[in-house]
Amino acid sequence: MQILSSKLLIPIAVVIATVLFWFRPGGIEGPRVELVAMSGKTFDHSGLTKVLSAVVSPDGAVDYGKLQKERGPLDHYLGQLAGKGPRNAPQLFRTNDDRLAYYLNAYNAFVLAAIRDHCPLDSVQTPYFEGGFFWRLSFVMGREELTLNDLEAERIRGVTQQAPEVHLALVKGARGFPPLGTVAYAPATLKAQLKVLGERTAKDPRYVSRVGDTLHLSTLFEWYKTDFGDVNTWIGKHAPDLVKGTNATEIKPFDWSLNGTCGPTVGGG
């Protein structure tokens, strides 16, 4: 029995090592594109605006099928992100708003590209076990590989300055998140863009609604409660009549269904 047990140790160890390797963070390559050279003293996000304006409808739904058929504009922007970032080109990102706008745009561009390359699917929760879309896929930013979780926890978290609206700006491919806009974030307008996003979300019944004296809130407010703080106070800044007289809150089920239409796969990426 002892000999048999020792013989089993090797295959068991191999299985464990294989599982750990397969499920390691960043172990699956996301979109890979050629680096795109940039000139100028700042990072140009107009390429992402071109993409967003072409595939995001007025209600925020994304046409991923169109992204599949017209890969060039998004791949070009991904090439710019791959080449330059705050760590390897700090001269392009002198302010906090420079860095934050870049990170928000990079996150949303990576999500768009990854969904495009995984179509057809009905949810970002579908392709990989336990939310692996966010921690198993790796992307290239400033010549470094990182996952969406890395980007959010290590880069974005470091420059949010406790602005909760930043979490609303990360659109993770699901209907439960506020929809993408048709214009990329820009350093010069970032604070105004985030303010408008916060006001719009607080007044949108998909994320904040009232039944009697109870507020029904998106799960987003629960996930990021450290940043939102007293959510009634935060909502009250944007929609005071909505919170006046309320004495209870309930969290709505989160909608992970895809935030757009996902056509049949027409090629790798």
C-alpha positions in Angstrom: 0.0 0.0 0.0 2.9 2.4 0.8 4.5 1.6 -2.5 1.3 2.2 -4.4 0.8 5.5 -2.6 4.2 6.7 -3.5 3.7 5.8 -7.2 0.5 7.8 -7.2 2.3 10.9 -5.9 3.9 11.7 -9.2 0.8 11.7 -11.4 -1.2 13.5 -8.7 1.6 16.2 -8.6 1.5 16.4 -12.4 -2.2 16.9 -12.4 -2.0 19.6 -9.7 0.8 21.4 -11.5 -1.1 21.2 -14.8 -4.3 22.6 -13.2 -2.3 25.4 -11.5 -0.5 26.3 -14.7 -3.7 26.3 -16.8 -5.6 28.4 -14.3 -2.8 30.9 -13.6 -3.7 34.6 -13.7 -2.9 36.0 -17.1 -2.2 32.6 -18.6 -4.3 33.1 -21.7 -3.3 35.7 -24.3 -5.9 38.3 -25.1 -5.7 40.3 -28.3 -2.2 40.8 -29.7 -1.5 43.5 -32.3 1.5 45.2 -33.8 2.8 48.2 -31.9 1.8 51.6 -33.3 4.2 54.5 -33.0 2.9 57.8 -31.7 4.2 61.3 -31.9 3.3 64.3 -29.8 3.6 65.4 -26.2 0.4 63.6 -25.0 -1.3 60.3 -25.7 -4.0 60.6 -28.4 -7.3 58.9 -27.5 -9.1 60.0 -30.6 -8.8 56.5 -32.1 -11.0 55.0 -29.4 -13.6 57.8 -29.9 -13.6 56.7 -33.6 -14.4 53.1 -32.5 -17.0 54.0 -29.9 -18.9 56.4 -32.2 -19.1 53.6 -34.8 -20.3 50.7 -32.6 -22.1 52.2 -29.6 -25.8 52.9 -30.1 -27.6 55.8 -28.4 -28.8 53.5 -25.7 -25.3 52.1 -25.1 -25.6 48.8 -26.8 -22.4 47.6 -28.5 -22.4 46.1 -32.0 -19.6 43.5 -31.5 -20.4 42.0 -34.9 -19.3 45.3 -36.5 -16.1 45.2 -34.4 -15.4 41.8 -35.9 -16.0 42.9 -39.4 -14.0 46.2 -39.0 -11.1 45.2 -36.8 -8.7 47.9 -38.0 -9.6 50.9 -35.9 -9.7 49.1 -32.6 -6.6 47.1 -33.3 -4.8 50.4 -34.2 -5.7 51.9 -30.8 -4.7 48.6 -29.1 -1.3 49.0 -30.9 -0.9 52.5 -29.4 -1.8 51.2 -25.9 0.7 48.3 -26.3 3.5 50.7 -27.2 3.1 53.5 -24.7 1.8 53.7 -21.2 2.4 55.7 -18.0 5.3 53.4 -16.9 7.4 53.3 -20.0 6.5 56.8 -21.3 5.9 59.0 -18.2 6.6 62.1 -20.2 3.2 61.6 -21.9 1.3 61.3 -18.6 2.4 64.2 -16.4 -0.9 64.6 -14.4 -3.2 62.3 -12.5 -5.9 62.9 -15.1 -3.5 62.0 -17.9 -3.0 58.6 -16.3 -6.5 58.0 -15.2 -8.0 58.8 -18.6 -5.5 56.4 -20.2 -6.3 53.6 -17.8 -10.1 53.9 -18.2 -9.8 54.0 -22.0 -7.4 51.1 -22.0 -9.7 49.0 -19.8 -12.8 49.6 -21.9 -10.8 49.0 -25.2 -9.5 45.7 -23.8 -13.0 44.5 -22.9 -14.3 45.5 -26.3 -11.5 43.6 -28.1 -11.7 40.5 -25.9 -15.5 40.2 -26.4 -15.1 40.7 -30.1 -12.6 37.9 -30.2 -14.8 35.5 -28.1 -18.0 36.0 -30.0 -20.5 34.5 -30.2 -21.3 34.6 -26.5 -24.1 35.9 -24.3 -22.1 36.9 -21.2 -18.5 37.6 -20.2 -19.1 35.0 -17.5 -19.5 32.3 -20.1 -16.0 31.6 -21.6 -14.0 31.0 -18.4 -14.7 29.6 -14.9 -15.1 31.9 -12.0 -14.9 35.2 -13.8 -11.7 34.2 -15.6 -12.4 36.7 -18.3 -11.0 39.3 -15.9 -8.1 37.4 -14.4 -7.0 34.8 -17.0 -6.8 36.9 -20.1 -3.7 39.1 -20.5 -3.4 42.3 -22.5 -0.4 44.5 -23.5 -0.1 48.0 -22.1 3.1 50.0 -22.4 4.9 46.8 -23.4 3.8 45.0 -20.2 1.3 42.2 -19.9 -1.5 42.5 -17.4 -5.0 41.3 -16.8 -8.1 43.4 -16.4 -8.0 42.7 -12.6 -4.4 43.9 -12.5 -5.4 47.1 -14.4 -8.3 47.8 -12.1 -6.7 46.9 -8.7 -3.1 48.0 -9.3 -3.2 50.9 -11.8 -6.7 52.4 -11.6 -7.1 52.1 -7.9 -3.9 54.0 -7.4 -5.1 57.1 -9.2 -8.8 57.2 -8.5 -8.3 59.7 -5.6 -11.4 58.1 -4.0 -13.7 59.2 -6.9 -16.4 56.5 -6.9 -17.6 57.5 -10.4 -14.4 55.8 -11.7 -16.0 52.5 -11.0 -19.0 53.4 -13.1 -16.7 54.2 -16.0 -15.3 50.7 -16.2 -17.8 49.0 -18.5 -17.2 45.3 -18.2 -19.3 44.1 -21.1 -22.5 43.5 -19.1 -25.8 45.3 -19.0 -25.5 45.7 -15.2 -22.8 48.4 -15.8 -23.6 52.0 -17.0 -23.4 52.0 -20.8 -20.3 53.1 -22.8 -20.4 56.6 -24.2 -19.4 57.4 -27.7 -16.5 59.6 -26.7 -13.3 58.4 -25.1 -12.1 59.9 -21.8 -9.7 62.8 -22.2 -7.5 64.4 -19.5 -8.9 67.9 -20.1 -12.5 66.9 -19.7 -12.2 63.9 -17.4 -13.6 65.4 -14.2 -16.6 66.8 -16.1 -17.2 63.5 -17.9 -17.1 61.5 -14.6 -19.5 64.0 -13.0 -22.0 63.7 -15.8 -21.7 59.9 -15.6 -22.4 60.0 -11.8 -25.4 62.2 -12.3 -26.8 60.1 -15.1 -26.3 56.8 -13.1 -27.9 58.2 -9.9 -31.0 59.2 -11.9 -31.3 56.0 -14.0 -33.8 53.5 -12.6 -31.7 50.6 -13.8 -29.2 51.5 -11.1 -31.2 53.5 -8.5 -35.0 53.3 -8.0 -37.4 53.8 -5.2 -40.4 51.8 -4.1 -42.2 53.4 -1.2 -39.5 54.3 1.4 -37.0 51.8 0.1 -34.1 52.5 -2.3 -33.3 49.7 -4.8 -29.7 49.9 -5.7 -27.4 48.3 -8.3 -24.9 45.8 -6.9 -22.2 48.2 -8.0 -22.9 50.2 -4.9 -22.3 47.2 -2.8 -19.2 46.1 -4.5 -17.6 49.5 -4.2 -19.2 50.7 -1.0 -15.8 51.7 0.4 -15.5 54.4 -2.3 -19.1 55.4 -2.4 -19.4 55.7 1.3 -22.9 56.5 2.5 -24.6 55.8 -0.8 -27.7 57.8 0.2 -25.4 60.9 0.6 -23.8 60.2 -2.8 -27.2 59.7 -4.5 -28.6 62.7 -2.7 -26.0 65.0 -4.3 -27.5 64.1 -7.7 -31.1 63.3 -7.0 -32.1 64.6 -3.6 -35.8 64.0 -4.0 -35.1 60.3 -4.6 -33.6 59.7 -1.2 -35.6 62.1 0.9 -37.7 60.1 3.4 -36.2 56.7 2.6 -35.2 54.4 5.5 -34.2 51.1 3.8 -32.1 49.9 0.9 -32.2 46.7 -1.2 -29.6 45.5 -3.6 -30.8 44.5 -7.1 -29.7 41.2 -8.8 -26.8 42.0 -11.1 -27.4 41.6 -14.9 -24.3 39.9 -16.5 -26.0 39.5 -19.9 -23.9 40.9 -22.7 -24.2 44.7 -23.3 -24.8 44.4 -27.0 -25.1 42.0 -29.9 -22.4 39.4 -30.6 -22.3 38.1 -34.1 -20.7 34.8 -35.4 -16.9 34.6 -35.2 -15.3 35.7 -38.5 -11.6 35.3 -37.6 -9.1 35.0 -34.9 -7.6 37.9 -33.0 
